[in-house]
Amino acid sequence: ILIVAVASLTMPLSTTGLRRMLPRIVPSHLWERLNAIDSTGYVIATIVGPPVAAGIVAWYGADVAFIVIGLSFGIAALVIARQPDPLSTIQSSGDLLKDACDGLIYPWRNATLRGLGFSISALNLFNGMVNIVIPLIVLERLQRNETVVGLVLAGQGVTGVVSAIIVGRHDSRDRERMMLALPMFGMGIATILLLYKMDLPALIFVMAVVGVLTGPVDIAL
């Protein structure tokens, strides 16, 4: 529980830091493709990570799996620590607490950012529940093993890669709202199907649909 709590507290820092750097590295007309690459990186991790983790747990135990995860984060930290920050015209006030408060006040006063905050938070709740519920369904209800859990999640990753690459090749300007709203609605509809049919093919289908719909959301956001 302590490991998960610490990881949950620090992961937003890494995600925010990375996403802040990306638009400062490439020109605006390449942002869609850059976002597609960024999204694909996360999705590839979704494809490779669950089966590898499931295999390590099955063969060596959960403690070894946690150690491997920790080592991978350590290697990533060593790589990024040596990279210089991109140039920026934004100046800090020198007061971290004040900057943090300003960063909260600004999006609250901006209608678009405020709406994104609520909608993406709800979407993240969905993703968090999926990460808990899917393994429970596979292991307890369907009586399958950890490897099947990894393969189901990897199936979502495969469709997500294809979706991000396709959507990332197109200009998203003035279409961002629909690219966010329609996929979110579609994820809800797809998940409802599990209320009527709870077997492995239905679960794989729903996760594949969620993967497809994740691409437009990542690009538009």
N, C-alpha and C positions, 0 to 999 in steps of 0.2 A: 504494500500500500504506500509506503514511504517513497519507493522508487517511482511509482506511477504518479504520485502527487508532485514530486520535484520535476519530473519530465513534463507534466501538464503545465506547471507554472513557467517553465523556461521555453517551451516549444513556441509559444506566440512571439517571443523575442526573436527567435531565429527566423520564423516565417515573415514577420514584419520587416526585419532587417534586409532579408533577401529581396522581398517584393519592392522595397523602397529603392534598392540599387538598380533594378532592372531597367526602368524607363530612363535612367540617367546614363546608361551605357550605350543605348541604341537610339536612332532617330524615331520620331513618332510614327512614320509610315510603316515601320517594321514591328510595331508593338504587338499586333495580332499574332505574328509569327513567333515573336519572342515569348508571348504568353502561352502559345501552343507548345513551345519547347519546354517552358517551365512546367506546364500542366503534364506534359508527357513524362517528364522526369519523375514527378510524384506518382504517376500511374504505373510507370515501369517498376518503381519500388513496390507498388501494390501487386504487380504481377509476380515479381521475383520473391519479395519478402515473405508473404504468407506460406508458400510451399516450403521455402527454406527453413523458416521458423518451425513449421509443423514437423519437418523431417528431423531437425535438431532435437525438438522436444521428444519425439517418438524414439530416437536412438540414444540420446544422451541425457535427456531430462530438461526441465524448465530452467534450472539454475544455470546450466551451460548456455542455453539460449539467451538468457539475460546478459550473461558475460559477453557473448558475441555481439549483441546489440550495443552494449556499452563501449566495446572496442571500436565498433564502426563509427559511433559518435565521436570518439576520441580522435580517430584518424581524420574525420571531416574537420574537426576543430583545428588540428595542426595545419591542414591545407589552407583553410580560409584565414587563419591568423596571420599568414605571411602576405596576404593580398592587400594592396593599398585601397583606401576608399576612393570612389569616383569623386571628381570635383563637384562642388555644390555652391550655389549662391546663397543658400539658406544659412543664416547665422543663428547660433544658439544664444539665449539670454545669459547662459552661464549657470542658471539655476535649474537643476533637473526637475524639481518638483513643479516649478512654474511652467516649464516647457510641457510637462506631462498634463497639467491642468489645461493649458492652452490647447493641447492636442485633443482633449476631451470636449472642451467647449465648442471648438470650431465645427466638428461634424454634427454636434447637437443642434447648432444654429443653421446648418445647411440641410435643406429638406431632402435632397437626393442622398446625401451621406447618412442622414438619420434613417431614411427608409432602408438603405442597404444594411445598416447596422442591425435593425430588427429582423429583416428577412434572412440575412446570412446567419444570424444567431439561431434562428429557427431551423435553418438548413443544417447547421452544425449539430443541433440537438438530434436531428434525424440521423446524421452520420454517426454520432456517438452511440445512439441506440442500436443502429445496424451492427456496429462493431461488437456489441454485447449480445444481441439477440441472435444473429446468424450462427455463431458458434454453438449457442445453446440449442437452436433448432436442429443443427446437423448432428451434434453429439448426443442429445438427450431424446429428442422427438424422433429423428430419423435413424438413430442408433448407428451412425457412421463414425469414422475415426478422425483424428486431427488432420490427416493429409487431405481429406475431403473438404474440411473447412478451408484450408489453404487454397485448394483448387477453385472453390466457389468464389472466394474473394479475388483470386487471380483472373477469373473470367470477367469480373467487373473491370479489372485493370486493362485487359486486352481490348475490350470494346471502348474503354475510355481513351486509350492511345489513338485508335483509329478516328474516333470522334474529334479529338483535339487537333489532330493533323489536318483533317478535312476542314473544320470550322476555322482553324487558324490561317488558312489560305485566303480568306475573304475579309473584306473591309467591314468592320462592325460598327462604324460610326452611325449614329442616329437609330440604331437597332438594338442597342444594349438592353433596354428595358424588356423588350419581348424575348430577347435571348436569355434573360434571367427568369422572367415570370413563367413562360410556357414550360421550360424544362422542370422548374420546381413543381408546377402543377402536375406534369407528367410523372415525376417521381412519386407523388402522392397516389395517383391513380394506379401506377404499377404495383406499389406496395399493398394496396387494398386487395389485389388479386390473391394475396396469400391468405386472406380471410376465407376464401372459398376453396382453395386447393393448396394443401401443404405437403408437397412431396419434393424430391430432389430436382426433377426437371423444372417444376414451377419456380423453385428457389433460384436455380441457375438463370432462368429466363428473366426474372425480376432483377437480379443483380446485373445482368448484361444490359438491360434497359437503363438502369440507374447509371451504369458506366457511360453509355452513349449520351445521356442527358447531362452528364457532368462536364463534358467538353465545352458546350456553349456557355455554361455558367462560368467556368474558369476564364474563358476568353473575354466575355462581356464584363465580368467583375474587374 
